[in-house]
Amino acid sequence: MTEYPEDKYLQLSGIQHFAFCPRQWALIHIEGIWEENYLTASGRVLHQRVHDGDFFEKRGDFISARALKIASRRLGISGVCDVVEFRKSGVGIALSGYEDLWIPYPVEYKRGKSKLDDWDRLQLCAQAICLEEMLGCHIPEGAIFYGEPRRREVVAFSEELRCKVEEAALQMHKYFDSRHIPNARKGKHCLSCSLKDYCLPKLVGKTKNVRKYLEENL
């Protein structure tokens, strides 16, 4: 089984970017280009609020951990969970300083609403895979809290979803190692992208390096 050294880890949150648009992911994580708009700014504020407060909090049969750092050698990714709820169960893992056994339950916070595409679900599933590898347990499901309806969507970590995460991580490493910027796939999703002014979809094929083009022409 392939394992990545820590200096080869990619950002776990990039899986959501990659699923949304491989070119957007490459512009951010290979070219180092980032531009904030209303959507990204409001999402950042929401995550800051989630990460405020005590690191651990116990309420009845739940223990909540905020901003928990996670990683997977197998996928070569690392990141931070918004919240991991440890739920009291007859099976699971032991937690230092607490009795009984606990099942980890990752919760990701998003500003918008649920989507038909699996972009957000893939990010959450990647968190679960990291936690499983680190803690030596099986995590069947987690949840995404969406800010617009202000409710959770339960996500089952199916074999299909797990395979999509593994394939995305593999492709991300291939692009990153080759420093290749994928071509644009123009669609409705471009309208909400904060990088649409840098993406230059009309110029795809004329230049492979967006940063070089901007430096030469601005």
C-alpha positions, 0 to 999 in steps of 0.5 A: 500500500502506497504511503506519502511522506508528510512533506508530500501531503496536500490540503484535505480541503482541496478535495472539495475544490478539486471535485468542484473544478480541477482547474480551480483547485490547481490555480489555488494549490499549484499556482497559489492564486486566491481571490475572495468574494462574498461566498468565500468570505462568509464561509470563512467567517462561519468557520472562524465562529465554529473554531472559537471556544473550548477545544473539548466540550462534553454534553451528556453522551456527546464529546465535541472536539473543535478544530481537530487536526487530521491526516492520512498517509495513504491518501497523502492529505492533511487538514482540520475538522470543524467539529468531531463529535464522539458519541457514546456507544457499545463499540468504538474507541477509548478516549483518555480521561473518559469512560466507555467507548466512543464513535467519531462523527465528523461535522463540517460547516458550510455557509450555503445549502445542500447540493446535488453534486458530492463536492461537500460530501467528498470533503467530509468523507475524506475527514472520516477516512483520516480519522479512521486511519488515525484512530483505528476504527470504522466511521459509518456516517457524519453530517454537514451543517448548512448555514442557509437552512441551518440544519444538518444533512447526514452523510453515509460514507458508502463504498462509492463515496470512499472510492471517489475520495481515493481517486480524487486524492490520487489525481490531485497528487498527479497534477501537483507533482507534474505542476499541470493546470487542467483546462477549464470546463466552463459551466454554471459553476463558473459564475460563483467562482471567486477565480473566474477573472484569473481562470481566463477560459477564453485563453485556454490552450494559448497559455498553460501558466496563468500566473506567467500570463498575468505577469507578462500582460499586466 
